[in-house]
Amino acid sequence: MLIAALFLLGNSVTQITLASPGIVDFGELPSIRSMSISPDGEHIAFIRENRGGKTLVIYELKNSQSAPIEYRLPDKIKARDLFFASEQFVVLLGSDTLRMRGDRRNKLEMTGSYVVSVKDKQVTLLLNKSKGLHPSQTGLGRIVAISPDTRYAYMPAYSAAVMPSMDLYHVSLDTGVGEKQARGQSGTLDWFVGENGEVLARVDYDSVAHEDQIYSYTDGKSRLIYKKASELPNISVRAVSDDETQLLFVDQKGDDAGVFTLDLDSGEIGGPLYARSDSDIDISTDINRKLVSIVYSHGTRYEFQNARMNALYARVSASFPNSSIDYLGSTSDLSKVLFQVSGNYDPHSFLLFDTKAVKLDSLGNGYPNIKKEDLGEVVAVSYPARDGLEIPAILTWPAKAGSKQLRHNLPLIVLPHGGPEYHDSVGFHWLAQYFASLGYMILQPNFRGSTGFGAAFVQAGRGKWGKEMQDDVTDGIDYLVAEGYVDSQRVCIVGASYGGYSALAGGAFTPDRYRCVVSIAGVSDLPRMLVDTKRRFGTRHWVNRYWNKVIGDSKTEREKLKEISPVYFAKQFAAPLLLIHGKDDTVVPLRQSKFMYKAMRKAGRKVKLVALDGSDHWLSTSETRRRTLEEASRFVLKYNPPGPVAMYE
């Protein structure tokens, strides 16, 4: 009954049903997403998405016959995530794109949190009507702790001043009104709060002194206990120890990523408690930022503090091989544990493990029209770059191409990821799987500079945009051609964000490789990008130093930057180009695609620009994702059809 009821919730509106899944099925945001379980296990909450809009749903687990609490979300709000702050309160994180105050040219992705009462169904905007807040905020709505009586949330927010500071507010979950509890600095990045509501620590980055700084509040007032010179914010403080005497942070020791401790009294550093050279390390915490598990980027994903949880995770993972299994939370007594599975067997399902009954139940599938047989097989591989560096990659075979006879001389779509400090892994990728459903093989190269494979691999990409990083993409094509899997004359490249830049670089610098190029929110002119960054953040901000290290210095290396900017090489394009860009992109402005469009037109090359109304950098709505799939697939099918050309002319 439970499973049937939840599937009903996820499919409450009519959907287009096709013989094979199509744009609607792959392009929609998951119909069920961001699921969370209450600490007492009485309720689950999730975001339901369909053509009728977005709804926050709170469902009673024990009584499947009871009507769920449903709250229709405003159309303009992009629902990002949700979680239980306590048994009685669900917090929803959302955002909206607005113009920056006093700056008509740039926009800001304003974020905020709503709290929904399970008991009386009231909805309240947190920090609303709170005095002293700065009108422009980024990261607003972040909760760093909950008070012991679960009546208050502790939230960082910028206060209004000549030089805004990120202060700490304690906010009523009943009224949403916040009051300032502690004052930070303009360079404050984070706050840590103890279980009794007292401030434990503050993390800063001083952009003038170029220092990471940590202040302890164990004596009742701020006291500097750690400082270290760093060109960029480097120390990643993620958790507080159970006894609240130490902070836990992620850092590098040689080639190893490790978890270290910082004593809040003495400032002494200990560890590493955990270390890996071939993987990134992160920390999963509870709502009060106490350590739950160590998270690795590949291999065994989670290393829990609780032995029962390690055994449970291993058991669930064994049931879904070649898939990503993500831990979403559990009850306080670990009697129920919530997971999400994504990969070769299921695109997006939620699983509830009852540890007492030793039973695994499905709570619904975010893509109900996409079945296992509709998915292309996803595998992790690696291939040698031309300089010998081993490049990890993800391959997706065309859907229904199971036999070796069908895995020969295939059309290929290269799909480089964004970031570039990010990485692709085995799991469901809506864009990759849609093209696989059309008959294409998909290559997602984790070129040097990608995260997930150790610090040395990230460092290998610094200053290598358009050069070795792009060679890694090209070498992936050569590897698949040499293996006989791919027809070298039937290759397109499609990418978003940095992947959009990589697509443009592929068309400009290796024009003989591609039959078509699709750039989604890609950068075309690196010097102008860096000038815009300085204008937006100010010349002293660490963001400028980051890009100077990653790409190149806009003052001293301008000519080098122009040499790797596709906009200056439009004449070298042989393949037609499709540019897709959101008008509300706050990361890469639309003008970057307009620059490229004008350059291609001037060079007499085939080009089309699609500017998406209401679309941000991340294609956060179903409408913009569907439109992107429609435009990209029509373009790719025209210039690189998977079957005989006559089928598409």
Phi and psi in degrees as a GROMACS rama.xvg file:
@    title "Ramachandran Plot"
@    xaxis  label "Phi"
@    yaxis  label "Psi"
@TYPE xy
-58.833  -49.324  LEU-2
-63.7619  -43.7989  ILE-3
-61.7988  -40.752  ALA-4
-65.0948  -41.22  ALA-5
-71.2211  -36.1707  LEU-6
-63.4907  -35.3555  PHE-7
-63.506  -41.6115  LEU-8
-60.1678  -39.5358  LEU-9
-75.6198  -10.58  GLY-10
-132.451  42.9054  ASN-11
-80.932  -7.17425  SER-12
-121.114  158.279  VAL-13
-66.7959  132.576  THR-14
-117.87  152.603  GLN-15
-73.6169  122.467  ILE-16
-106.816  123.92  THR-17
-114.135  161.907  LEU-18
-59.9015  -40.3024  ALA-19
-125.057  147.288  SER-20
-58.4417  146.254  PRO-21
-128.928  -155.464  GLY-22
-58.7887  -41.2647  ILE-23
-60.9412  -43.6479  VAL-24
-69.8569  -43.0419  ASP-25
-82.5403  -30.6253  PHE-26
-83.6803  -24.8057  GLY-27
-66.2351  144.732  GLU-28
-61.1545  153.503  LEU-29
-52.8074  137.391  PRO-30
-67.3001  -24.7062  SER-31
-128.79  126.972  ILE-32
-152.188  167.929  ARG-33
53.19  51.166  SER-34
-80.2513  145.17  MET-35
-142.73  152.278  SER-36
-116.351  141.983  ILE-37
-71.6303  154.608  SER-38
-57.8311  -30.3827  PRO-39
-91.8296  -3.06287  ASP-40
76.0969  10.7434  GLY-41
-79.6726  -30.0642  GLU-42
-135.397  155.56  HIS-43
-121.761  155.353  ILE-44
-133.961  149.57  ALA-45
-159.807  167.243  PHE-46
-98.4735  126.335  ILE-47
-104.046  129.753  ARG-48
-123.884  129.656  GLU-49
-156.909  -177.206  ASN-50
-61.37  -21.0652  ARG-51
-80.5014  -8.30348  GLY-52
125.001  -165.709  GLY-53
-109.334  138.411  LYS-54
-135.46  135.439  THR-55
-88.803  124.993  LEU-56
-118.373  130.782  VAL-57
-118.504  120.983  ILE-58
-120.565  135  TYR-59
-83.9653  121.401  GLU-60
-72.4895  -41.1238  LEU-61
-73.044  -31.7077  LYS-62
-117.573  89.2647  ASN-63
-69.8544  -12.292  SER-64
-85.5175  -15.916  GLN-65
-73.5351  147.042  SER-66
-71.2991  132.778  ALA-67
-71.3293  157.269  PRO-68
-81.1011  126.864  ILE-69
-128.754  132.384  GLU-70
-128.207  116.018  TYR-71
-73.1113  123.625  ARG-72
-85.1728  143.375  LEU-73
-57.0059  142.02  PRO-74
-59.1689  -35.4559  ASP-75
-76.4612  -17.0634  LYS-76
-83.0604  125.747  ILE-77
-91.3121  111.123  LYS-78
-74.8135  120.615  ALA-79
-98.0219  -43.2611  ARG-80
-167.752  167.626  ASP-81
-150.566  161.05  LEU-82
-161.689  159.886  PHE-83
-83.0783  122.299  PHE-84
-79.7902  -25.4304  ALA-85
-166.384  -175.847  SER-86
-60.8758  -27.461  GLU-87
-105.98  -7.76668  GLN-88
-131.04  130.656  PHE-89
-109.793  131.932  VAL-90
-107.21  129.091  VAL-91
-111.855  127.521  LEU-92
-97.8095  130.194  LEU-93
-140.345  172.535  GLY-94
-150.224  163.067  SER-95
-146.782  145.293  ASP-96
-90.5821  121.917  THR-97
-132.213  157.78  LEU-98
-72.9054  141.202  ARG-99
-68.9084  138.491  MET-100
-61.6432  126.247  ARG-101
78.0966  7.23105  GLY-102
-139.424  95.086  ASP-103
-70.9157  -17.1435  ARG-104
-82.4705  -34.8442  ARG-105
-111.14  154.806  ASN-106
-117.843  164.096  LYS-107
-133.16  137.617  LEU-108
-86.4048  96.313  GLU-109
-78.7605  129.858  MET-110
-114.266  158.443  THR-111
-166.002  170.914  GLY-112
-128.37  138.564  SER-113
-108.892  145.161  TYR-114
-117.136  133.444  VAL-115
-114.901  126.428  VAL-116
-82.8597  122.956  SER-117
-66.2654  -33.0586  VAL-118
-74.3541  -53.5307  LYS-119
-111.469  4.04113  ASP-120
64.9055  19.3823  LYS-121
-78.8529  144.709  GLN-122
-115.966  128.25  VAL-123
-132.782  136.045  THR-124
-85.259  120.02  LEU-125
-71.46  141.628  LEU-126
68.756  8.17983  LEU-127
-69.1956  138.424  ASN-128
62.3104  22.4706  LYS-129
-85.8827  136.303  SER-130
-75.9109  144.475  LYS-131
88.1121  0.686712  GLY-132
-74.4903  144.667  LEU-133
-72.7707  142.347  HIS-134
-68.2937  -25.3297  PRO-135
-109.969  124.038  SER-136
-132.348  144.483  GLN-137
-123.023  137.239  THR-138
80.6473  6.57414  GLY-139
-63.2182  138.849  LEU-140
106.385  -4.92938  GLY-141
-76.4766  131.631  ARG-142
-109.743  126.547  ILE-143
-103.262  -11.9868  VAL-144
-171.249  163.32  ALA-145
-123.633  140.241  ILE-146
-66.8853  157.016  SER-147
-58.0588  -33.4127  PRO-148
-86.0481  4.88366  ASP-149
56.7144  26.181  THR-150
-96.3697  -19.4055  ARG-151
-129.355  146.278  TYR-152
-111.65  145.909  ALA-153
-104.633  120.984  TYR-154
-134.359  128.811  MET-155
-75.1012  144.22  PRO-156
-160.218  151.545  ALA-157
-79.8256  130.182  TYR-158
-93.2761  149.279  SER-159
-70.9677  131.952  ALA-160
-171.933  171.361  ALA-161
-57.6587  -43.9358  VAL-162
-117.828  97.8193  MET-163
-57.573  141.59  PRO-164
-117.019  147.725  SER-165
-87.8796  102.394  MET-166
-98.5748  170.858  ASP-167
-108.047  128.771  LEU-168
-115.341  143.708  TYR-169
-104.378  129.919  HIS-170
-123.29  129.374  VAL-171
-70.7142  126.939  SER-172
-74.7199  -15.204  LEU-173
-81.8568  -46.2729  ASP-174
-104.848  -21.0004  THR-175
83.6387  -6.43922  GLY-176
-79.3406  134.871  VAL-177
-115.087  150.278  GLY-178
-125.597  142.047  GLU-179
-66.0915  129.251  LYS-180
-104.834  -36.8424  GLN-181
-149.495  145.429  ALA-182
-98.4456  134.066  ARG-183
-105.43  -155.139  GLY-184
-123.291  173.798  GLN-185
-65.5847  -25.3025  SER-186
-97.7539  11.3069  GLY-187
-67.328  133.855  THR-188
-110.076  -29.105  LEU-189
-160.424  159.099  ASP-190
-131.365  149.198  TRP-191
-127.131  133.892  PHE-192
-126.069  139.146  VAL-193
-78.4899  170.347  GLY-194
-64.6221  -23.0862  GLU-195
-91.9518  5.69136  ASN-196
92.5729  -0.803032  GLY-197
-83.9613  146.762  GLU-198
-71.3261  130.664  VAL-199
-99.8102  -42.6121  LEU-200
-161.34  159.491  ALA-201
-133.605  137.437  ARG-202
-111.388  126.03  VAL-203
-123.909  160.801  ASP-204
-130.235  121.846  TYR-205
-91.0293  107.67  ASP-206
-73.2425  -19.8022  SER-207
-81.5814  -48.4952  VAL-208
-82.4199  -10.7452  ALA-209
56.7717  56.7804  HIS-210
-133.597  137.251  GLU-211
-76.8628  136.259  ASP-212
-137.816  140.841  GLN-213
-129.749  129.94  ILE-214
-110.518  134.037  TYR-215
-99.7333  145.457  SER-216
-116.631  20.8451  TYR-217
-65.8705  -21.9915  THR-218
-94.0475  7.79112  ASP-219
93.0604  -9.93661  GLY-220
-144.021  164.521  LYS-221
-69.602  138.694  SER-222
-144.585  121.12  ARG-223
-68.1168  118.57  LEU-224
-115.497  -9.78417  ILE-225
-151.086  133.838  TYR-226
-149.954  144.513  LYS-227
-152.626  130.311  LYS-228
-62.7439  134.074  ALA-229
-159.428  131.183  SER-230
-62.2651  -29.4569  GLU-231
-132.356  157.618  LEU-232
-55.548  121.299  PRO-233
-120.167  -33.9107  ASN-234
-82.1617  125.137  ILE-235
-108.55  87.9892  SER-236
-81.8028  125.386  VAL-237
-121.775  -22.9334  ARG-238
-152.653  167.635  ALA-239
-120.603  143.299  VAL-240
-66.1262  160.993  SER-241
-58.1678  -35.9666  ASP-242
-88.6425  1.88092  ASP-243
62.482  28.3755  GLU-244
-103.379  -9.87222  THR-245
-139.048  152.874  GLN-246
-101.487  149.248  LEU-247
-111.38  130.043  LEU-248
-136.136  158.026  PHE-249
-102.489  132.263  VAL-250
-154.05  176.122  ASP-251
-102.679  141.374  GLN-252
-130.384  98.1683  LYS-253
68.6022  -129.02  GLY-254
-88.6017  -3.81859  ASP-255
-92.1682  137.644  ASP-256
-88.731  134.145  ALA-257
-142.014  164.21  GLY-258
-106.295  123.351  VAL-259
-119.226  165.869  PHE-260
-116.218  150.932  THR-261
-129.425  116.944  LEU-262
-71.5021  127.542  ASP-263
-74.9484  -14.4492  LEU-264
-92.611  -52.4994  ASP-265
-94.072  -19.9766  SER-266
78.0716  7.65761  GLY-267
-72.2847  138.739  GLU-268
-98.2611  134.802  ILE-269
-126.795  163.192  GLY-270
109.82  -168.985  GLY-271
-78.577  145.432  PRO-272
-76.7889  -32.743  LEU-273
-140.508  149.548  TYR-274
-155.607  142.277  ALA-275
-146.851  141.117  ARG-276
-98.3226  -20.1819  SER-277
-105.093  9.58418  ASP-278
-151.495  151.315  SER-279
-77.6034  155.731  ASP-280
-125.242  136.864  ILE-281
-133.647  174.015  ASP-282
-125.669  128.44  ILE-283
-98.741  133.491  SER-284
-128.119  167.448  THR-285
-85.0596  -172.989  ASP-286
-65.8545  -24.2528  ILE-287
-97.3563  14.767  ASN-288
66.1721  33.7681  ARG-289
-90.3387  143.048  LYS-290
-61.9032  128.104  LEU-291
-107.426  -47.3092  VAL-292
-157.321  159.545  SER-293
-91.7959  137.105  ILE-294
-117.698  125.303  VAL-295
-104.123  152.55  TYR-296
-75.9616  -22.4386  SER-297
-157.669  172.791  HIS-298
78.3106  -143.34  GLY-299
-69.0034  112.688  THR-300
-69.2403  -42.0831  ARG-301
-120.953  138.399  TYR-302
-124.237  96.3099  GLU-303
-78.4066  156.645  PHE-304
-74.899  -22.84  GLN-305
-98.3238  126.191  ASN-306
-63.2304  -36.7835  ALA-307
-60.1355  -39.7099  ARG-308
-67.709  -36.8127  MET-309
-62.552  -42.6687  ASN-310
-66.2987  -39.6829  ALA-311
-65.8248  -44.2087  LEU-312
-63.2938  -40.3414  TYR-313
-62.327  -37.8644  ALA-314
-67.5604  -44.2217  ARG-315
-66.9231  -41.7657  VAL-316
-61.6439  -37.7388  SER-317
-65.8828  -25.3947  ALA-318
-78.0088  -17.9472  SER-319
-132.892  71.2284  PHE-320
-64.8083  154.425  PRO-321
57.0751  38.4577  ASN-322
-137.93  161.285  SER-323
-94.5219  125.449  SER-324
-114  112.58  ILE-325
-106.787  133.702  ASP-326
-80.8493  125.607  TYR-327
-107.199  -14.8459  LEU-328
144.52  173.82  GLY-329
-152.55  169.73  SER-330
-73.4994  164.923  THR-331
-60.7349  -33.7853  SER-332
-95.3245  7.6369  ASP-333
61.6224  22.286  LEU-334
-75.7863  -24.0682  SER-335
-136.211  134.977  LYS-336
-129.507  134.151  VAL-337
-106.136  130.676  LEU-338
-127.996  160.285  PHE-339
-124.721  134.766  GLN-340
-115.117  139.271  VAL-341
-148.832  131.072  SER-342
159.106  -139.689  GLY-343
-72.272  -18.69  ASN-344
-105.021  -21.785  TYR-345
-161.113  133.561  ASP-346
-74.2129  -31.7143  PRO-347
-172.057  75.3142  HIS-348
-115.389  153.013  SER-349
-110.112  134.681  PHE-350
-123.863  137.357  LEU-351
-116.836  118.307  LEU-352
-99.8146  119.485  PHE-353
-91.3683  106.453  ASP-354
-72.1936  -23.4514  THR-355
-77.9584  -44.7048  LYS-356
-85.1326  -7.98856  ALA-357
50.9113  59.5117  VAL-358
-138.488  136.299  LYS-359
-110.712  117.898  LEU-360
-111.94  146.65  ASP-361
-88.3493  133.411  SER-362
-104.869  8.07877  LEU-363
130.924  160.156  GLY-364
-121.132  127.633  ASN-365
-70.5925  -17.2624  GLY-366
-126.511  74.0998  TYR-367
-65.0323  -22.0853  PRO-368
-88.3575  -6.51605  ASN-369
-102.019  116.332  ILE-370
-100.382  170.395  LYS-371
-55.8809  -42.8612  LYS-372
-70.3569  -12.4559  GLU-373
-86.3818  -9.77896  ASP-374
-93.0261  140.015  LEU-375
-77.1705  144.037  GLY-376
-66.2645  133.702  GLU-377
-109.609  128.481  VAL-378
-136.596  150.256  VAL-379
-94.9659  132.521  ALA-380
-136.174  179.464  VAL-381
-147.344  157.591  SER-382
-146.706  155.831  TYR-383
-82.3708  132.855  PRO-384
-74.7575  168.709  ALA-385
-64.3981  -22.7493  ARG-386
-96.4832  8.32703  ASP-387
96.4034  -11.627  GLY-388
-67.1204  133.894  LEU-389
-80.9403  126.893  GLU-390
-108.376  114.389  ILE-391
-70.7649  152.872  PRO-392
-157.097  162.238  ALA-393
-115.363  129.056  ILE-394
-110.396  138.244  LEU-395
-121.392  119.494  THR-396
-77.3794  153.613  TRP-397
-56.0899  141.845  PRO-398
-57.9245  137.499  ALA-399
70.4199  11.2179  LYS-400
-99.1018  65.2079  ALA-401
-82.408  -31.7178  GLY-402
-85.9405  156.355  SER-403
-63.8997  -30.4101  LYS-404
-63.7639  -29.0821  GLN-405
-90.2855  -1.64389  LEU-406
-107.078  55.6571  ARG-407
-146.439  133.295  HIS-408
56.9193  45.0828  ASN-409
-85.9509  154.714  LEU-410
-73.5269  145.016  PRO-411
-124.367  141.181  LEU-412
-117.64  121.463  ILE-413
-88.4129  128.574  VAL-414
-127.364  77.0653  LEU-415
-69.7407  142.984  PRO-416
-80.6164  169.764  HIS-417
-84.8597  -174.039  GLY-418
125.265  -93.1132  GLY-419
-79.175  -6.2267  PRO-420
-82.5367  79.2534  GLU-421
-158.006  173.465  TYR-422
-153.781  151.236  HIS-423
-92.4831  147.646  ASP-424
-140.25  172.98  SER-425
-63.9904  128.297  VAL-426
166.584  -173.791  GLY-427
-87.7451  121.905  PHE-428
-119.629  112.223  HIS-429
-59.0435  -38.5633  TRP-430
-72.2107  -43.5118  LEU-431
-63.4842  -45.3433  ALA-432
-69.8818  -30.7403  GLN-433
-65.6963  -45.8498  TYR-434
-67.3634  -33.2877  PHE-435
-63.6371  -33.7172  ALA-436
-67.5892  -20.6032  SER-437
-88.1736  -6.73149  LEU-438
110.764  9.50184  GLY-439
-95.6294  148.571  TYR-440
-85.7151  144.952  MET-441
-120.383  131.591  ILE-442
-114.09  121.53  LEU-443
-114.726  93.3532  GLN-444
-79.8248  133.429  PRO-445
-93.8174  74.3949  ASN-446
-59.2143  161.047  PHE-447
-54.8  143.892  ARG-448
99.5118  -13.9993  GLY-449
-74.71  149.915  SER-450
-79.9771  176.167  THR-451
99.3336  -15.3842  GLY-452
-128.588  26.0769  PHE-453
100.749  159.482  GLY-454
-64.7464  -36.8816  ALA-455
-63.2627  -34.8218  ALA-456
-69.5328  -37.7686  PHE-457
-64.6918  -47.7468  VAL-458
-61.5525  -29.5089  GLN-459
-63.9467  -16.7429  ALA-460
-95.4745  -7.89682  GLY-461
-64.6455  126.387  ARG-462
73.7539  14.3413  GLY-463
-114.029  15.3469  LYS-464
-57.6082  136.858  TRP-465
71.9563  -1.98125  GLY-466
-119.414  -110.539  LYS-467
-59.9924  -35.3048  GLU-468
-61.2423  -39.5546  MET-469
-75.0453  -33.783  GLN-470
-59.8149  -37.1014  ASP-471
-60.4372  -35.9663  ASP-472
-67.3867  -48.0174  VAL-473
-61.5516  -39.9242  THR-474
-65.8625  -27.1054  ASP-475
-66.1254  -38.6782  GLY-476
-63.1768  -47.1898  ILE-477
-59.9177  -38.3667  ASP-478
-61.6081  -45.618  TYR-479
-70.2976  -33.7704  LEU-480
-67.1468  -44.2018  VAL-481
-63.2763  -32.9409  ALA-482
-77.1057  -8.45336  GLU-483
86.6896  4.33233  GLY-484
-78.4532  -30.5981  TYR-485
-125.327  141.934  VAL-486
-84.4415  116.587  ASP-487
-62.9709  -17.7285  SER-488
-92.8056  3.0115  GLN-489
-130.664  64.151  ARG-490
-126.687  131.64  VAL-491
-122.246  158.527  CYS-492
-123.818  131.343  ILE-493
-132.825  127.947  VAL-494
-152.845  157.473  GLY-495
-124.049  144.228  ALA-496
63.2559  -122.614  SER-497
-59.2502  -36.0839  TYR-498
-59.3939  -31.994  GLY-499
-67.2811  -40.4271  GLY-500
-60.9064  -45.5748  TYR-501
-60.5595  -37.7347  SER-502
-63.5058  -44.6021  ALA-503
-64.0231  -41.3653  LEU-504
-63.7779  -38.0501  ALA-505
-61.4755  -44.1501  GLY-506
-67.7828  -32.4387  GLY-507
-84.4734  -40.1318  ALA-508
-103.485  -18.2424  PHE-509
-133.451  61.6905  THR-510
-63.7349  -21.7504  PRO-511
-77.808  -5.97329  ASP-512
-88.4561  -23.6895  ARG-513
-124.76  141.613  TYR-514
-89.1414  -21.3221  ARG-515
-158.544  157.872  CYS-516
-133.616  131.276  VAL-517
-125.905  118.666  VAL-518
-113.442  120.616  SER-519
-108.31  112.525  ILE-520
54.5694  42.6719  ALA-521
-92.8955  154.777  GLY-522
-86.4072  133.19  VAL-523
-112.733  -28.2634  SER-524
-125.301  99.6399  ASP-525
-68.1163  -42.4297  LEU-526
-57.7715  -42.5174  PRO-527
-68.5895  -35.2216  ARG-528
-59.1395  -44.9312  MET-529
-70.3767  -33.7126  LEU-530
-64.7419  -43.7725  VAL-531
-61.9716  -37.6604  ASP-532
-63.5699  -42.931  THR-533
-64.4118  -39.244  LYS-534
-65.3927  -36.6963  ARG-535
-78.8171  -43.8212  ARG-536
-99.0525  -17.9671  PHE-537
96.5516  150.426  GLY-538
-67.8567  -23.9116  THR-539
-88.4614  -9.34383  ARG-540
-67.3768  144.464  HIS-541
-64.724  -21.6185  TRP-542
-58.9524  -37.2925  VAL-543
-63.8003  -41.9083  ASN-544
-65.849  -34.8456  ARG-545
-60.2774  -50.4485  TYR-546
-67.8241  -32.2994  TRP-547
-62.3145  -37.3475  ASN-548
-73.8124  -39.6009  LYS-549
-77.4207  -40.7163  VAL-550
-108.45  -57.3086  ILE-551
159.106  162.021  GLY-552
-81.2225  124.109  ASP-553
-69.823  -18.7661  SER-554
-88.0769  -52.1889  LYS-555
-91.5302  -14.8232  THR-556
-126.428  33.8115  GLU-557
-59.4591  -43.3862  ARG-558
-65.8611  -38.0953  GLU-559
-61.8907  -40.1973  LYS-560
-67.299  -37.6686  LEU-561
-65.2059  -33.2397  LYS-562
-68.048  -19.1695  GLU-563
-113.855  15.9858  ILE-564
-99.9598  114.675  SER-565
-58.0702  -27.28  PRO-566
-59.9615  -27.1314  VAL-567
-87.5408  2.75652  TYR-568
-130.326  31.2649  PHE-569
-59.9543  -32.9989  ALA-570
-63.3525  -23.0681  LYS-571
-80.9505  -11.0744  GLN-572
-64.4731  131.963  PHE-573
-106.191  -30.5738  ALA-574
-88.7181  149.047  ALA-575
-66.3745  151.225  PRO-576
-123.207  132.264  LEU-577
-112.148  126.237  LEU-578
-110.411  124.382  LEU-579
-121.237  128.785  ILE-580
-151.883  136.97  HIS-581
-80.0028  139.33  GLY-582
-71.0255  -20.139  LYS-583
-102.815  23.3673  ASP-584
-71.3031  116.989  ASP-585
-98.3385  -0.18311  THR-586
-102.758  -56.5224  VAL-587
-116.795  109.978  VAL-588
-65.4916  152.433  PRO-589
-54.9507  -30.8238  LEU-590
-61.6211  -22.2705  ARG-591
-62.2271  -39.8789  GLN-592
-74.4783  -32.2124  SER-593
-65.5979  -39.1772  LYS-594
-56.6611  -46.0737  PHE-595
-67.7921  -39.2549  MET-596
-60.4969  -46.7598  TYR-597
-64.6007  -39.2977  LYS-598
-64.8087  -40.9125  ALA-599
-66.8794  -41.4606  MET-600
-63.5241  -41.7888  ARG-601
-64.428  -33.8696  LYS-602
-82.3818  -3.4438  ALA-603
75.4057  27.4244  GLY-604
-100.989  156.194  ARG-605
-72.1921  126.054  LYS-606
-154.329  147.116  VAL-607
-138.224  135.87  LYS-608
-115.873  125.712  LEU-609
-115.474  112.297  VAL-610
-98.5476  120.715  ALA-611
-93.72  120.303  LEU-612
-64.797  135.642  ASP-613
69.752  15.1617  GLY-614
-104.423  132.209  SER-615
-94.1509  -169.116  ASP-616
-68.0644  -25.0597  HIS-617
-103.859  8.5325  TRP-618
49.3302  59.0051  LEU-619
-81.2121  -3.97126  SER-620
-119.33  155.201  THR-621
-61.1618  -38.4549  SER-622
-60.7748  -45.0542  GLU-623
-73.8319  -31.3097  THR-624
-68.1092  -42.7182  ARG-625
-61.9513  -44.3417  ARG-626
-62.9132  -40.177  ARG-627
-61.5391  -45.3211  THR-628
-62.6865  -42.1214  LEU-629
-59.7697  -50.1329  GLU-630
-67.5236  -46.3471  GLU-631
-66.5181  -42.8111  ALA-632
-69.689  -39.3988  SER-633
-60.4389  -40.941  ARG-634
-67.5846  -46.8733  PHE-635
-67.4972  -41.5596  VAL-636
-63.2147  -32.1054  LEU-637
-71.1777  -44.0412  LYS-638
-100.494  -13.7939  TYR-639
-147.072  63.1217  ASN-640
-63.9411  143.994  PRO-641
-73.8392  -20.6709  PRO-642
-116.141  -161.338  GLY-643
-56.062  138.092  PRO-644
-57.2621  -35.358  VAL-645
-60.4787  -24.3476  ALA-646
-63.2578  -25.1844  MET-647
-116.173  4.98294  TYR-648
